[in-house]
Amino acid sequence: MPSEVQAASPLDNRGTRRAPRFRLSDTREILVDGNRGTLVDLSTHGAQLVTATVLKPNQRVRVSLADEDRPIRCSATVVWASFEIPTGSTPRYRAALDFIEPDAGALDAFIRRHGA
């Protein structure tokens, strides 16, 4: 776990979270099946994002995070998704992804570089 980065939320006592989530210091884009989204938070096991693209629970997607060295790519499963219409903004989906066989080292380095 990156020591200099503040976790977005601590591990829960019920055991449902496998790794701490980290908010990012600036807006970071994520591609989900080639469609743009914005990362909300990130861990070595998954991510929360918002996107205009329809996402549904149990949907399998391809994910790509832009990074200075090289893009971080993996597959993921949509854990949950909700439809939102923020006041004064366009409709969007908020979703959580569970990464499938992620490169934990690359994700950990990404979090250290971009974490809040």
N, C-alpha and C positions, 0 to 999 in steps of 0.2 A: 504494500500500500504506500503511495507517495506520502512522505512525511510532511512536506511543505505545503500540501494542498488540503484545504478544509472540505470535509465531506458535506454533501448537501443534506444528508440525514444519516443518523447513526444506524447501525444494524439493529433490526427489530428483535424484541424478546421472543416473538412467536416462531422465529426461525424461517421466515419466508424469504428473506433477502440473503443471497449468497455472497454478496460483495457490497461495500459502501458505494454510494452514488456520489458523483462530484459535479457541481455546477461549473460551467466554463466561464472564463474571464471576459470573453467577448462572444458575439454571435458566430456560431459555427454552422456551416451547411453540412447536411448529410444527403446523400442520394439514396433513394429507396426505389428499386426497380427503375432507375434512371430518372425519377422525378425528384425535384428539390424539396427539402424540408429543413427545418431548423432544430438543432439539438437543444433540449432543455437541460438534461443531465446525462451523465455517462458513467458506466462502470466497466470492469473487464468482462462482465457477463452480458451486458445489455445497455439499452439507452431508452430515454423518453424523448419524443420529438413532436413537433407540430408540422402539419403539411396540408396542402389543399387537396392532395390525392386521397381517394377513398382507401381506407385500410380496415380490415376485418379480423377479428380474433381467429387464430389458428392459420391465418394466411402465411405462406412462406414467401420471403422476399430476399432480394439481393441488396446488400448494403455497401456503400462506399463512403469513407470519410477522407476528405482532402487533408493532406499533411505535407509538411515541407519536404521530407525525405522521399516518401512514396505514399500513394493512397493505401488506406487500410481497407481491405475488402473481405467480406464474409457473407454467409447466408444467415438469415434470422427468421424467427417465428414471431408473429404479432401476438402478444400475450393478451392485451386489452386495447380497445380503441373507443374513443368517445367523440361525438360530433359536437362542435361548439360554434356559436355565433356571437363573437365578442361585440360589444357595443361599439359602433362606428368602424367596424372592420368587416372583412369578408369571412364567410364560413370556412371552417377548417376542422381537421381531425387532430386530436391529441392521442398518441399511442405509445405503448411500451413494447420494446423489442427484446427478445431473448436470442443472443447470438449463438450460432451453431459453429462449434470448433473455432472460436476466435483466436487471434494471435494476441494472447494476453500481454506479452512483452511490448508489442507495438502499441496496444491500447494504454498500458500503464505509462509509457513514455509520452504518448499524446496527452494524457491527463496531467502529467507533470508539467508539460510545456504550456498547456492552455487552461489549466484549472484556476478557479477563482481564489 
